[in-house]
Amino acid sequence: MKHKFSHFTCSLCGTDYGPEEVTYTCPKDGGNLDVILNYDEIKKQYSADKFMDVPEASLWRYRALLPVEDPGGYGTPLHRAGWTPVYKPTRLAKKLGLNDLWVKDESPNPTASFKDRASAIVVARAIQIGAEVTVAASTGNAGAALAGMAAAAGTQAVIFAPKTAPPAKIAQLIVFGAKVLLVDGNYDQAFDLSIQATEAFGWYNRNTGFNPFTAEGKKTAGFEIWEQVVRNQPKNSKPLTVFIPVGDGNIISGVHKGFKDLFALGWMAQMPRIIGVQSEGSAAIANTFARGDEDIQPVQATTLADSISVDLPRDGVRAVRAARETGGVYLTVPDEMILAAIAELGQVGIFAEPAASTAYAGLVKAVNEGIVTTDDPVLVLSTGSGLKDVKAAMQAVSAAPIIEPTLDAVKKVLG
């Protein structure tokens, strides 16, 4: 089989593996594998101005830097993942005292979350290797993304989800035709069960922090941040600071991988500073960063932000490095700030689920603590739509009053 990448490298021990030697994690130590592109060959064929297929308004515009073949599927949701908008909410910037603030909104993705990026690449890989069934464990978004992308490609998906996952997310799974199994347990138990099923039935596993191609899908957000914001900044400006919500660590490590690819190719002059934000109720990676080591210790996750509620992060080491290697930090915020952030983003027309608003809550904390200042250009990654978790959204705002159908009742409410 012809491959579009050079090799895999273990993120822990540094061992290299050929494209067909391994499938998921390092056989020696279980470390996450980095997919390494052939940078010299890419530089011979492309330049910073001529590597993206500009007419393609999706992540497939970066097919030259992706390790899978384009699976086709034009005119389907498979070719609509990615290339999400970047907004510049000036009122929020003024409120925070920032000169430049952007919010990259992932809700326009086909299943309304960032996870479509990873699933599009994983489904393409599954097609390439002839896998008939792709399986994932998910609290909702990753599963919905896999189910949607698999449906678009005409392949089968199996999803293990905790029975406590938000109903709107479970509805997506079922509507997309996936085989859905609700686990009487948490995400980590669903994850372990999906691995057992993978081994027992020979399915292809999409799990984040397990399948190396998930980060390859998520890195495309880093490419877009570069194309939409970074390369348009003045040459003497400070590095962009990017706030990213963190659960199992695969999004932040994926975005970091995108920046590293561009930097290795010589197309990005300076690396953006990456700041990871976790809920205080699910802060295993932030705890590790604070200790200064890479020994990820599990926690008992209790946050209402289900998409980042993880006891044992599966991509924790690379997530720690994403902040450490770029001069960033990790911040933790309480659920109260996460809910308040939903309301604040809503005031400028961005409807974020709790996991997505966590990044903005982290920015608020960073401003208050002087971690970012007025002249720091800042981008917040909002990873999913508030329609994913309406129950949480309603906790962030006051309930609408019920009135009698009279003008006097309207006047009374309006005061």
Residue, then its C-alpha position, 0 to 999 in steps of 0.5 A: m500500500k502506498h502511504k502519504f507519510s514517512h513513519f510513526t514516532c512514539s511520543l514517549c520513547g522516540t521509537d520509529y515505526g514504518p507505516e504498516e508496522v503499527t496501527y494504534t499505540c507504541p507496542k513498547d510503552g503504549g505511548n501515543l504515536d506521531v504521524i511524521l510527514n515527509y517534509d523534504e518531499i513536501k517542500k519540493q512540491y509546495s510552498a507556503d502560498k501554494f500548498m492549499d487547494v483554495p477552492e475547497a472550503s473544508l479541511w481537504r484544502y490541506r490534502a497535501l499535508l494530510p497522511v490519508e488519501d482524499p476519500g472522495g464524497y464530494g457533495t456529502p458532509l465528509h467534504r464539509a468538515g473544517w474551514t470554520p469561521v473566525y469571528k472578531p467580537t470587538r465588544l468582548a475584546k473591549k470588555l477584556g481590554l484586548n486590542d485583538l481577539w478572535v473566536k474560531d467557531e467550530s459549530p458550523n461543522p456537519t455534526a456541530s463540533f470540532k470532532d468532525r475533523a478527526s472523524a473525517i480523517v479516520v473514516a478516510r483511513a478506514i476506507q484506505i485500509g478496507a475496514e468495514v466497521t469503525v468503533a469509538a467511545s464517546t460522551g457524544n461529540a466524537g461519536a456523533a462525528l464518527a457516525g455522521m462521517a461514516a454515514a456520509a461515506g456509506t460505512q458502519a459505525v459502532i459507538f459506546a457512550p456513557k448512559t449519562a451523555p446528553p440526549a441531543k448527542i445520543a439522538q445524533l448517533i441514532v439518526f446517523g444510523a450508528k449502532v449505539l451501546l449505552v454503557d452503565g458507567n463513565y467515559d473511561q469505562a466506555f473507552d476500555l470496553s471499545i478497546q476490548a470490542t476492537e480486539a474481539f471483533g477486528w473493528y477499526n478504532r477511532n478513539t482519541g489518544f489511541n488512533p494516531f490519525t485523530a490528531e491528524g484531523k485536528k491539526t487542520a484547525g492549526f492550519e486554518i488558524w495560521e491561514q486565517v489569522v497568523r499569516n495576516q499579522p504584522k511581522n513585528s507583532k507578538p505571537l498569537t495566544v490560542f486558548i483551547p479547552v482540554g479533556d483527553g488532550n487530543i485537540i490541543s495536541g492536534v492543534h500543536k501538531g498542525f503548528k509544528d508541521l508548518f514550522a518544520l516546513g519553514w512556513m510559520a515564522q514563530m510558534p503561537r503560544i498555546i494555553g490549555v483550559q480545563s474545568e476544576g472538576s476534570a483537571a488531570i492534565a493541568n495538575t500534571f503541568a503544574r507539577g512540572d512532570e509528565d506523569i498523568q494521574p487520574v482524577q474523579a471527573t465531576t464537571l458539567a462540561d461532559s465533552i471534557s469530563v475525563d478521569l484519565p486523559r489518553d493524550g495527556v503527555r502530548a497535551v502537557r507538551a503543547a503548552r510547555e513547548t510553546g511558552g503557554v500554561y494550563l488554567t483551570v476554571p470552575d463550572e460557574m465560570i464555564l456557564a457564565a462564559i456561555a452567556e457572554l459568548g451568546q451576547v455576540g451571537i456565538f452559542a457554545e456548549p460548556a466544553a467550548s465555552t471553557a476556553y473563553a472562561g480561561l481567557v477571562k481568568a488569564v486577563n484577570e491574572g495578567i497572563v495576557t495583556t492588552d497587546d497580546p493577539v488572542l484566539v479562542l477555540s470554541t469547539g462545539s454548538g450549545l445545541k449539543d447540551v441545551k440543559a446546560a445552556m439553560q443553566a447559564v441564563s434566566a428562564a423566559p417569563i410566562i405571560e398572559p396574552t395581553l399588552d399590559a402583561v408585556k408592559k409589566v414585564l418590560g417595566 
